[in-house]
Structure formats: C-alpha cells, structure tokens
Amino acid sequence: MTTGTTGRAEIPKRAVPVRRRLVRYGFLAVALGFGAWAVAARWDAVAEGFGRLSWGLVAGSVVAVLAALVAGMMMWRALLADLGSPLALRDAGKVFFVGQLGKYIPGSLWPVLAQMELGRDLGVPRPRSAAAFFLTYPLYLASGITVAVLTLPGLAGGSVTGYAWLLLLLPVLVAGLHPRVVNGLLGLGLRVLKRPPLERPLTRRGVLVSAAWAFAGWAAYGAHLALIVAGLGGTGPRAFALSFGAFALAWCLGFVVVIAPAGAGVREVAMVAALAPVLDAGPAIAAALCSRLVVSLGDLVCAAAAGLAARRAGAPHD
C-alpha cells in the first residue's frame, strides 16, 4: 500500500484475469444493450412531450439528473468509506455507475453483483460492497418519503391521499437506520451466510453524511422534473415544489411495489397523481415519461464517463 501526496493511503489495484475480463465485457455489452433499448422503447411515447420543451429546459433537466446520480454515488461512497473502504472519486464512480447499469438487465441482483466484482479489484471485500449497496435503499426510502411528506400534503391535496400508507414506513426506516440496528442486522446476516463479520461497524456519522447526500440527490431530481413540468405548462411556486414531492413519491412507490419491474407503470401513475393540481392528465403523463427517459440517459452517460475516466487514468482493464 502506498501513500500519495495527500497522505491518503491508496488501495493497490489487482490485475484482472482474462476470463473475468471477458465476463465483464459481456456484462457491459448486455447492460448497455438493455439500457439503450429502454431509451429507444420510450422514444415514440415521449417525442411529443420533448417537442414541447426548449433545448435549454432539456439540457438543464439532464444536468440536474447527472447531479442527482453523482449525489447517489457519493452517498454509496460515504457508506463504503465508513465501513472501511474509502475509494478515490474516479474509482468510486467506475464501480458505482458501471455497476448500476445492471438494473436494466432482468433480475434484481445484477447491480450488487457487478459492484462486488468491480470493487474486488480495489481491495473492497465483497460483504462490505454488498452492505454498502443494500444500505443505500433504506436511506433513499427514508429521505424520499420525508421529501414527499414535506411537499405533497399541503400542495397536492386529495390527489395523493391513496398513498398515505407510505407514512407508516418512515418511523420503521428511521429506527432501522440507527447504527446499532444496522450493525446487528449485518452481523446476523453474515453469520447466517457463514461469512466473517465486518471489520468496521457503521457509525452515526456515516449514516448522517450519507443521508445528506441522499437529500442532495432528491433536490437535484426535483429540479430536473420541475424543468420538464415548466416546459409542459406547470409554472409557478406550487408546480416547482410539487415536482420535488412527485419525483420522490414516484421513486419510493416504484421501489416498494416490487411486482412491477423497476417500478414500471407504478411510478408514472403516482407522479401523474401528484402533479394533478398543476398539470392536466395528458401533460402530466408526458412529464412522467420524459422524466424516466432523462434518468435512463443519465445512467448511460455517467457509466460511460466513469468508465472512460478510469481507463484513461490507467485503471485495470476490464
């Protein structure tokens, strides 16, 4: 292990065997194929909506999504560092964004498997990668429901009362994110799997820093939807504020309702309901579909940028 000019220990990178390299190329090709298909399959449905948006609004929405995705990576990176594996930004971006492409492949475990495999080259133990990955979801849910609670009840009125049951999850999630609870559950899971315990437990500071990045991500996601909504006719402070709660509500429902792959359909219905006070059904549906397409494009852009940055910096070929 060497030390750079900043005094921070650098994790030695491992050479990747040819067989594993070929498997990774295959994973990347399949993930990119499904990701591109997800974008192309929605294009006809959103072309009219995008036609009503100015290039400035579209560009701003894309930039906001990229900022949200980076915030998500920083949340995961903070968790991983707190558990004992600090990564440089370039390495963290590669592992996180390339791994996230796995969500476009049918089957819910591809992202975590990809992150575990990529993190292994950087000296990150697989249980630690898995723990950081799975902890991001209760953090996203707790912070997302909080954003929805702060924005929707007083602004959306009766259009979202059918989703009030989500509030029941908030105290459970907040209590479950206490470091003692998290560390106890992680320890139990590792014992059941007959794996060694984590070397470093999660701390309160790690949870708070990660939560701060999660809220930053929701702010950026809300801004991206607000720009789309404005271009489709929903202007003013109410439309702006509703966009934040609408996206958070839609994401949380899409995650909780597991019968729909990647929340397909569920997110759009919830977003249309939340935007009902400021947009008619047609424009609201267009906003929901445009939002999903912009997020998919953001995933592809971040993965490509992170992969190129890591390769140019001399990261292990994979």
N, C-alpha and C positions, 0 to 999 in steps of 0.2 A: 504493500500500500504506500502510495506516495502522497506528498503534500504540495499543493500549488502555491502560487504567490499569495493567495488569500488566506493561507493557513488552514484551509479546509481539506480534510482527507479525501482523496479521490479513490473511488472503488475501481479496482482493476477489472477490465473487461475481458471476457473469455472468448476464445476463438470458437466459431460455430462450425460443427461438423457438416460435411456436405449433405448428408441425409436430412439433418434438421433444417439446413438452409433450403433444400428443395421443398420440404413440407411447408415452410413459412412462405415461400414464393407461391405455393398452391393456395394457402390460406388467403394471402393478399389478393391473388387473382380472383378467387371466388367471392371474397368480401367486396372488392371493388365492383365486380360484376353485379352482385345483388344491390349494392348501393346505387350504381348507375341506373339499374332497372327501376329502383324505387323512385328516382328522379324522373326518368323518362315516362314511367307509367302514369304519373300525375300531371304531366305537362299539359295534355289536352284539357284537363279539368280546370287548370289554373291559368291557362293562357289568356282568357278574357279578363280575369282579375288582374294579372300583371299588366295587361294592356291599359288598364285604367291608372296605373301607378307611374309616376315620373321616374326617370333613371336615378335621380337624386334620392328619392324615397327608397327605391330598391337597393341602391348601394348602401345607404345608411342602415337599412334593415340587415343586410348581410354583415356589415361591420359590427353591428350590435350582437348578432349571433356569434360571430367569431370571438368577441369579447366574452360572451357568456360561456362558450366552450373552453376558453382559456381559464376562466374562473373555476370551472368544473375540474380542470386538470390541476389547478393549484390547490383545490380542496383535497383531492386524492393525494397529491404530493405531500401536503401537510400531514395527513393521516399516516402516510408511509414513513415520513421522517420521524414522527412522534413514536412510531413503533420500532424505530431503529435503523431505517434505511433511507437516509437523505440522498436525494438524487439531484444532479445538476438540471437546470431547466431544459436543456436540449435533450438529455436522456429521458427525463420525465415526460416530455412532450411526445417523444417517439413511442415509448411504452404505452402511454395512455391513449393517444389519438389513433395509432395503428390498431391497438387492441380494441378500441371502441367500434371499429368497422365490423367487428364480429356480430354486433347486434342486428346487422342486416341479413345475416345467414340464419335460416330457420333453426331454432333451438336456442335456449336462453343462456347456455353456459359458454358459448364461444368467446365473448369478451373477456371473461375472467381467465379462461384457459390461455388465451393469447397474451394477456398481461403477465400471467405467471411465467410463461415461456420466455417472453422478451425480458422480463425482469431478472430472470435467472442469469442471463449473460452479464448483468451488472452486479451480481452478488446478492440479489434480493432473494431470501428464502421463499419458497412457494407458499407456505402457510401465511407468511407476512403479506405477500401480494394479495392473496385471497381475502385476508382480513380487511385490508385497506379498501379493496374493491367493494365488498359487501357492506362495509360501514357507510359508504357514500349514499346508499339508498335511504336508510332511515334519516340521515341528515338532510337529504333533499326533501323527503316527505315532510319532516317536521317543519323545516323552514318554508317549504312551499305552501303547506296548509296555513301557516302563520301569515304569509303574504295574502292568501285568499281571504282569511278572516279579517284582516285589516282593511281590505279594499272592497269586498263584494257586498256584505250585508247591508251597508248604508247606501250603496250606489246601484246595485243590480236589483234590489227588491225581491219580489216573489219569483223571479225567473230562475233563481238558483236554490230555492228552498229545498228542492228534492235532493240536493247534495249535502244537506246539513249534517248527515250522519258521519261525514268525514271528520267533524269536530271531535268525535269520540276517540279518534286515533291519536290526537295531539298529546293529551297527557300521558298516554301509554308510550308514545315515541320519546317524549322529553325524559320521562323516568328511565326508559330503556337505554338512553344515551349517556346516562351517568357512568363515569369510568369504572366504578365498582361493578355495575351490572354488565357492562360491555366486557370487561376483563374476565368476569366469572363465566359468561356465556362462551367466550372464545376458549377459555381453558377447558370447559366441559366438552365443547365440540372437538377440540384437539385430542382430548383423552378418549372420546368415543372412537375417533378415527385412528387412535394409537399413534399419534404424532407427538413429538416433543413440544413442550409449552413454548409460548412466545418468550423471547429473551427480554423484551421490554414491554411493560404494560402501557396501555393507552392512558394519557394524563388529561386532566381537566383543560389545561392549556391547549393541548392538541385538538380537543373537541371544539373549544371556543374559536380557535383560529380557523378550523375547517368550516364551522358554521358561518363565520364572517365571509369566507369565500363563497359559500352557498348563497347567502343573501345577495352578494355582489352579482352572482350569476343570474338570480331571479330579476334583479334590476335591469340587467342587460337584455334578458329575454323579454321583459315587459316593454322595454324601449323598442325592440325590433317589431313587436306586434303593434305598438302604438303608431309607428310609422306606416305600417300597412293599413291599419284601421283609418288613419287620417286620409290616406290616399283614396280610400273607398267611401269616404263621406262622413266618417265619425270623427268630428273635430271637437275641440274644447277640453277643459279640465276633466270633465266627467269621463269622456271617452279615453283620455290619456290614462287616468287612474284605473279604469276598468280593464284596460289592456294588461296591466300587471297581474291583477287577480285572475283574469280569464286564462292567461297562459299557465299560471301556477295551478289553478284548479284543473285545467285540462291535463296537465302532465301528471298530477297526483292521481287523478281518476284512471288515466291510462295505465299507470303502474299498478294500482290496486286491483283493477278489474282484469285479472290475469287470463280470462277466457278469450280476450282479444289480443292477437299477436301485436306486440309493440304498441298496444293501446289503439290500434286501428279502429276508426269509427267512434269509439268512446270519447276520445279527446276532442274530435270535431263537434260532437253533439254538445259536450259541456261548454266548449268555447263559444258556440253559437248562442247558447242559453245565457251565458254571462255577458255577451255583447248585445243582447236583445234591446236594452234600453237606448242604445246609440246607433244600432245598425239594423236594417230590415233583414229578413232571413236570407235573401239572396246574397247581398254583400257580406253578411256575417259568415256564410258558408265559404265564400271566396276568400275571405280573410283567413279562415282556419286552414284551408287547403294551401294557400300561398305560404302561410307560416310553416307548415310541415315541410314544404318543398325547400324553403330557405334554410331550415335547420339541417335537412339532408345534404344540401350543397355545402353548408358549413362543415359538416363532418368530413366530407371528402376533401375539402380544401385544407383543413387542419391536419388530416392524416398525411396528405401529400407534402405539405410544408414541413411537418415534423420529420418525415422520412428523409427528405432531401437534405435538411439541415444536419441530421445525424450522419448521413452518408458523406457529406462534404467535410464534416469535422473528423472523419476517419473512424466512425463507429464500426463495430463488427459487421461484416457483410451478412445480410440475411435475406 
